[in-house]
Amino acid sequence: MKTKKMIVLLFLFVFGNSYAQQETTPSVSGYIRNYTGVFTGEDYPLSILQNTVNLELGLQNSRTGFFANPYIYHYTDHKLEWGLREAYMDIFLKNMGIRIGKQQIIWGKAEGVFITDVVSPKDMSEFLLPDFDEIRTGISSVKFNYFSGNHTFEAVWAPVFTPTRMPGSESDWAPVLPFPVVPEWDMSAAEVKPSLENSEVFVRYSLMATAADLELVGGTFFFDDPSLFITRRANPESGQLTGITLRPEYQRVSMAGGSFSLPLSSFVVRGEGAWYTGRSFQTQAPGAEGSLIEKDNLHYMAGIDYTLAGTRLSLQFIQEHILDYESGIQNREFENTMTFLAKRDFLREKLWLELFAYIGLTSEDALIRPKITYSVADGFELLGGANIFVGNEGRFGQYDKNDMLYIKVKYSF
């Protein structure tokens, strides 16, 4: 608590001193939001009741800048949750920028999918339902940008590993585990100790030209999602399963990839791909003991955007492929997914209708997300929608009982 108070006092001190300098431009913006959702099961139980205050505080002059994004979440059944999504300093030099502090870093061209967008980890405590600026987690890092015409060279150094935030075991969004008994968790290998050797490095080259946008990326880092080492215990006489222990481990990987966006007549073609080496996958050998096996992994997307009669349409095909596949690996060799987006405005951009869907081709499941947004007045909007899960298994089908309706009331300033 003392640390948080010191952060607030430090910001007020810097804000007050900088405001007195005529060349410094302060900015304050943000939003207040109520988010209420119900599951569509019997009696429509409440799925979420969240009140949010989100602030964006900034100072900038020709040489330096400061930005902080504090937020507060209030739930009816939780304590007050608050923190800093971002808090960083900028230094502007000739043809170069340096950003130091906690920051969100966004890469890639895919919509709703993380392929080369690997720098900022994810907050999956509510699956993929929050806005993506809330799903991405800021990381403490140093980012260097060098600009030369349409070319940008970027390097990121993160001294401390930050993993994906997973939902608690009692959460409605906890992944469904395919075990006949309740597993025990062994967290002995789940920590990545902060050290220079365990720091992460990412690099990107980007070109923004009239004909096309291009990104080439790479890095060496810890994969944000843990690999699970599974140990099964069985009765030696009957062979009946008596227990399961799950031991999560974070594996260091290397990644190289890129993305592009290419306008072609009235279409926009997008592509993105990443090659990983060092990924570990769980395998079940004969007997009760499992193991982890390293395999190279490809993750790629092809997409197309088109506007038809004022309606924006977007289609993406995404595939994950484990190279040199072996029998016994618990993941599938190929995992195929599609996304579809249709969005249109009415009443001179006061009313927006949108339909976004994830379609799992391998598991025959889906997440369908229709929503409607109405701008009541400047900065004040009403939003209503649904999250519809289809299927019995897979990434989306496992939440088939979590269909929900929701409404958001938001005031931005």
N, C-alpha and C positions, 0 to 999 in steps of 0.2 A: 504493500500500500504506500509506504514511504517513497519507493521508487517511482510510482505512478504520479504522486504529488509533485515530485521533483521535476518530472518530465513536463507537467502542466506549467509549473512555475518558470521553467527554463523557456518554454515557448512564449509565455507572456512577457518575459524579460526581453527576449530577442525581438518579439513583435513590437513591443513598446519602443525600444531603442531604434529599430529600423524604420518605424513609422515616421520618426522625426527627420529622417533623411529624405529630401525631396525626390531623389532619383529612385527610391524604393517604392514598388507597387504592391500593396497588400491586397489579398483577396480572401473572402469568406463565402463559402457556398456549402450546399449539402441538402439533406432532405429529412423529413419526419414521415414515418410510414407505420400503418397498422396492417398486419397480415393475419388473416383468419382463414383457417381451412378445416374441413370436416371430411372424414372418411365416408364412403357411400355405403358402408355396411349397415347392419341393423342398428336402429336408433341414431345413426349418423354421429358417431363419437367424434369429439374434437381432435383433429390431427395436429393443429398448431394454432397458437394465439401469441403473436409476437409483435411487440412495439419496438420500433427502431428509431434511433437518432444517429445520423451519419453526417459528420462534418468534414469539410475539406478546407484547410487553412494554409495559405501560402504567402510568401514574400519573395519578391524578385527584383533585381536590378540588372544592369548590363553585365555584371561580372559574377554574381552569386545568386543563389535562390534557396528557399527552404519550403518544404511541403510536409504537412502532417494530416493524416486521415484517421482521427479517433472515431470510434463507434460505440454505441450502447445497444444491447439487446435486452429487452425485458420480457420474460415469459411468466405465465400465471403459475406454472408448477416448477419454476427454476429460480435460482438466485439471479441477481443482476449480473449480466455478462458484459464486460467492456474491455477494450484494448485498442491497439494501434494497428490498423491494416497496413499503413505505410507511414514512414517518418524518415525523411532523407534530406541531405544537403546537395546542392548543385554548384559546380564551379565551371564557369564558361570561359574558355580560352579560344584563341584563334584556331578555327577548324577543329576544335576538340571540346568535348564535354566530359566531366567527371561527376558521377553521382555516387554518394556514400550514404549508407544507411539501409533501413528496411524498405524494400520496394517490390512491387509487382512487375514482372518482366514477361511480355507477351510476344511469342514468336508464331510464325506459321500462317497458313491461309484457310485451314479447315474451320468449319462452324460447328460448335458443339462437341468437338472431338479433340483430344490431346495427342498429337503425333510428334512434331518437333517442338511443341510448346511444353518444354520439359524443365525450364529454369524454376518457375514458381510452382511449388507443390500444391496439392488440392485439399480442400476441406470437404470430405464426403460424408459429413455427419448427417446431412439430409439428402444423400444421393446426388443426383444431377438437377435437383429442383430449384435451388436458389439462382439468382443472377450470377453470371460468370465472374463478375468483379468481386463477388462474395465467395465464390468457390475457390478462386485462386488465393493462395496465401503469400503474403509478402515475406521475403527472406532478407536477412542481413547480408549485404554484399557490397562490393565496389564494382561499378560499371564504367568502362571507358568507351567513348565514342569518338571516332575520327571521321570527319566529313571531307569529301573531295568531289565537288560537283554533285552528280546523282548517286555517287557511291558512298556507302557508309560501312565502316569497319568497327565492330563491337566486340569487346571482351568483358567477361564477367568473372569475378573471383568471389566465391562464397566460402568463408572460413568454417562455417558450421552447417552440418547437414540438418535439414528440416524434412521429416517424413510426411506422407499423406495423413491427414487427420481422419480416423475412421469412427463410425458411430459406435456407441457403447453397446454392450451385449443385450441390454434391455430396450434398446431403441427399436422403433418400428422399421428403421432402415438398416438394421444390422443384417449383413449378408446371411442368407440361408446356408447352413453348413450341411453337406450331404452325409451325415453320420448317424448311425442308429443309437448312439449313446452321446451324452453331453461331454464334449471334450474338455480336457484340462489344458491350461496354457502355461508354457515354460518361456519366460521372458528373459532368460539368461543371455541370449545372443541378440537381443533386440536393440541394444544401444550402440550407436556409433560415436565413439569418444571424440570430442573436439581436439584436433591436432592439425598441424600443417600437412601431414601425410594424408589425412582424411578430408581435406578441403576439396572443393569442387571448382572446375574451370569450364567455362562455356565460351565459344567464339561464334560470331556470325558476320557474314558479308551480305549486304543487301544493295540492290540496284533498283531505283525507281525511275523508269523511263516512260516515254509516251507509249511505246509499243508494248511494254510488258513490265511487270514487277517480278524480281527474282531474289531468292534468299538461299544462301548456302550456310549450313550450321554444323557444329560439331561440339563434342565435349567429353569430359571424363568426370563421372559423378556417381553417386549412389542412387539406384533406382528407388523412386519414392514409395512404391508399393512393396511390402515385404514378400519374400519367398517363404512358403510354409513347409517346414520339415515335419512330416507326420509319422508318429510312432504308434502302432497298433499293438495292444496287449491282448493275448488270447489265453484261454484255459488250456494248459498243455495236454489235458486228457480228452476234453470234448472238442477243442478247437473253437469254442464259442468266444466271440469278442467280449472282452471284459472292460476295456478302457482305451482311450485315445488321448495322446498328448500332442499338442500343436506348438511348435517352436518357430516363431517368426525370425527371419534373418534378412538384413538389408545387404544387397550385393552391389559391389562397384561394377559399373558398366562403362563402355565407351560407345558413343553414338556419332554417326555422320549422316547427314541428310540435307534436304532442301525443300523449297516450295516455289511455286510460280503462279502468277495470275496473268492471263493473256486475253485481251479483248479481241473477238473475232466477229466483225459485223455487229449484229444485235445480241450476240452471245458473249459471255465471259467464261473462259475455261480455266479451271483451277486444278492444281495438283500439289501433292505433298507426300514426302516419303522419308522414312528413317530406317537405318540399319543399325542394330544393336549387337554388340558382342559382349559376352560375360553374363547374359541373362541366365538365371537359374530357374529350373522348372521341377516341380515335385514329381517323382516317379515311384511306383509301387512295385518293388521286386517281389518274387515269390517268398512267402513267409510273412511275418508280422512287421518287419522293419522296412521303413521307406528310405528314400535318399533324394538328394538334389542333384540334378545333372545340368551342366552348362550347355547351352545351345545358342547359336546366332538366331536373331529374330528380325523379321521385316514387318514394318507397319506403314501402310500407304493409303492414299486417298486420291480419287479422281472425281472432280465435280464440275457442274455446269450451271450457270445462272442465266436467266432470261426474263425479260419483262413483257408480259402479254396483256394488252388492254388495261394497262395501269396496275396489273398484279405482278409483284415480284415472285418468281418461281426459282427454286434452287434444289438441285438433286446431287447427292454425294454417294459414292460407293467406297467403303472402307474395308480393308482386309488386313488381318494379322496372320503371319505365316511363320511357323517354327521350322527352321532349316535343318536338314539332316535328321528328320524326325525318327523317333524310335518308339516301338510299342511299349506301353507301360507308362508313358508320360500322361499325367492327368489332364493337361490342357489339350484341346484339339489341335491338329496340325494346321488347319485353316479356320479362322473365325471371320465370318462375313457379316457386314452391317451396312445398311443404307440409311440415309437421312433425307427427309423431304421438308421443304419450307414453302409456304404460300402466304404472302402478306400484301395487304392493300389498305389504302386510306380512303376515307369518305369525308364529306363535309369540310373540305379544304383542310385536311390533316387534323381534324378534331377527333375523328373516330378511326381506330385502326382495328382491323380483323387479321388474325394470324393463326396459322396452323403449322406446328412443327412436330415431326415424328421421327423417332428412332425405330428402325425395323431390323430385328435380328434375323438374318436369313438362315444362319446355321441352326439356331435353337427354335426358330419359328415363334419368336416373341416380339414384343413391341412396346414402346412408350409413346402415346399420342397426347399432344399438348395443345388443344385449342385455347385461344384467349382473345379477349376483346378489351380495348383500352379507349377510354373517353376522356378528353381534355375538357374539364368543366370550366376552367379559367387558367390564366397564365400561372404555371407552376403547380396547378392542382389537378390531379387526375384520378380517375377510378379505373380499376382493372379487375376483371373477373375471368376465371379460367378453370380448367380441369386437367388432371393428370390421370390418364387411363392406361393401365398396364394390361398387356395381353400375353397369354401363354401360361405354361405351367412350370417352366424352368428357364435357365439362361439368365443373362445379365438383367433383363427387364421382367421376364416372366416370374422370377422368384418373388416379386412384389405384387403378384396378381391380386392379393387381398387389400392392397393399399390404394385403390382408386380413390381419388379425392376431388372435391370442389373447393375453390378458394376465392377470396376477394381481397384486394389490396386498395387501401386509400393512402395516397401519397401526396405530400406537399414538398416541392423543391424550391429552393431559394438561392 
